[in-house]
Each structure stands twice: as C-alpha cells, then as structure tokens.
Amino acid sequence: MNHFATVSKASRVIPFWVCESGRRWSDAAKRFVGPFQHDAGVDASGQDLGSGQPTFHVQVLDAAKIRALIAGQSDLVVLWELSAENTSAVALHVAQIGASRPDVMQWAAIDDVSRHPSDRLALRIRELGVSAVLHQPQELALLARLVRRRFSGLSSKSKF
C-alpha cells in the first residue's frame, strides 16, 4: 500500500490578527482561539488525520501593517482594540477594509470606555463593517464558535 495514499491534505492556517496597544486581547485570542490550532484530527505525533478543520495563527500587528498585508490573504480575522484615544483611526481602518474586503471578519474590543459611550460606539463601529463587539476577553470563548463555523465550511445545521 502506498504510504502517501493514507496522508490527507493538511488543514489550512487562517491568520487571526490582533491590533492592540498591549497584550490583553492577543493573549485571550491565543487562549480561546488557540484550541483550534490543535486540530482534533491530529494524532499524538502531529500527523493530520484528515479532519480538514482549519487552524488559527494569532498574531499581534500594527494597524498599518494589517492594511499592507491584507491584500494577500483570502481568509482572515482581525480584532481591533478600541479606546477613547484611537477610535477615529480604528474606525477609518475598519471602514476601508469593510468596503474593500467585506469577506474579512472584523471584530472590535471595547473595554476602557464607560458603558453608555461604549454602547454608542459599538453601534457605530458595526455600521462600518465589524461583525462582533467584545467588552471582556472571555467573550472570545463564545465567539470562537463563529470563527470555527465560518472557516470550517459547516452548515447552519451543525451542532455546537
């Protein structure tokens, strides 16, 4: 039997880019999206068993770098940290990416703005192309299902 006949196509790696001033959101993304990096279809030796599930590579990038690298990506998630100081700049990036690349999944993290202004900001940023707004890093655990479903090609009838 041919050894290569039993080896399946390796799962694809999807970038999960985080644009933030610190490490809070990137650490959370590694924690909550990280389990997808360890595909259930990989055996103890690291051999892909053919599940075809994507893996996610969490990386911290500057906003300018995101804009420069986005053209070469077909599947991508971007998590933007919003603060009182950077709202205008991030909103511009989100709007430009939303208009030119509506296929890119963009999320916003708002954690240092008081609740009422945060709610208004969340509504405005969604209009520009953000599909989810997070207020606490733990919310990534819930949204990780959205990422998995979007990039694994599962139908809406899947169980989660």
Backbone hydrogen bonds, N-H to C=O, Kabsch-Sander energy under -0.5 kcal/mol:
donor,donor_aa,acceptor,acceptor_aa,energy
5,A,2,N,-0.9
6,T,2,N,-0.5
6,T,3,H,-1.2
8,S,6,T,-0.5
8,S,48,D,-0.6
14,I,12,R,-0.5
14,I,55,T,-3.2
16,F,57,H,-2.7
17,W,77,V,-2.8
18,V,59,Q,-2.7
19,C,79,L,-2.9
20,E,18,V,-0.6
27,D,23,R,-2.7
28,A,24,R,-1.7
29,A,25,W,-2.5
30,K,26,S,-2.4
31,R,27,D,-1.8
32,F,28,A,-3.2
33,V,29,A,-2.5
34,G,29,A,-0.8
36,F,33,V,-1.9
37,Q,34,G,-2.5
38,H,34,G,-0.6
38,H,35,P,-1.0
39,D,37,Q,-0.8
42,V,39,D,-1.7
43,D,47,Q,-2.4
46,G,43,D,-2.0
49,L,41,G,-4.6
55,T,12,R,-2.7
57,H,14,I,-2.2
58,V,56,F,-0.7
59,Q,16,F,-2.2
61,L,18,V,-2.4
61,L,59,Q,-0.5
66,I,62,D,-2.1
67,R,63,A,-2.1
68,A,64,A,-1.6
69,L,65,K,-2.4
70,I,66,I,-1.6
72,G,69,L,-1.1
73,Q,70,I,-1.7
77,V,15,P,-1.8
78,V,105,M,-2.8
79,L,17,W,-3.0
80,W,78,V,-0.6
80,W,107,W,-2.9
81,E,19,C,-2.5
82,L,80,W,-0.5
82,L,109,A,-3.4
87,T,83,S,-1.0
90,V,86,N,-2.7
91,A,87,T,-2.6
92,L,88,S,-1.9
93,H,89,A,-2.0
94,V,90,V,-2.9
95,A,91,A,-2.4
96,Q,92,L,-2.4
97,I,93,H,-2.5
98,G,94,V,-2.9
99,A,95,A,-2.1
100,S,96,Q,-2.3
101,R,97,I,-3.3
104,V,101,R,-2.0
105,M,76,L,-2.1
106,Q,104,V,-0.7
107,W,78,V,-3.0
108,A,132,A,-2.4
109,A,80,W,-3.3
110,I,108,A,-0.6
110,I,134,L,-3.2
111,D,82,L,-0.7
111,D,109,A,-0.5
112,D,82,L,-0.5
118,S,114,S,-2.4
119,D,115,R,-2.3
120,R,116,H,-1.8
121,L,117,P,-2.6
122,A,118,S,-2.6
123,L,119,D,-1.9
124,R,120,R,-2.2
125,I,121,L,-2.8
126,R,122,A,-1.7
127,E,123,L,-1.3
128,L,124,R,-0.7
128,L,125,I,-0.6
129,G,126,R,-1.2
130,V,125,I,-1.4
131,S,106,Q,-2.9
132,A,106,Q,-0.8
134,L,108,A,-3.2
139,E,136,Q,-2.0
140,L,137,P,-1.9
141,A,138,Q,-1.5
142,L,138,Q,-0.5
143,L,139,E,-2.0
144,A,140,L,-1.7
145,R,142,L,-0.9
147,V,143,L,-1.7
148,R,144,A,-2.6
149,R,145,R,-2.7
150,R,146,L,-2.5
151,F,147,V,-2.2
152,S,148,R,-1.5
153,G,149,R,-0.8
154,L,149,R,-0.9
158,S,155,S,-1.8
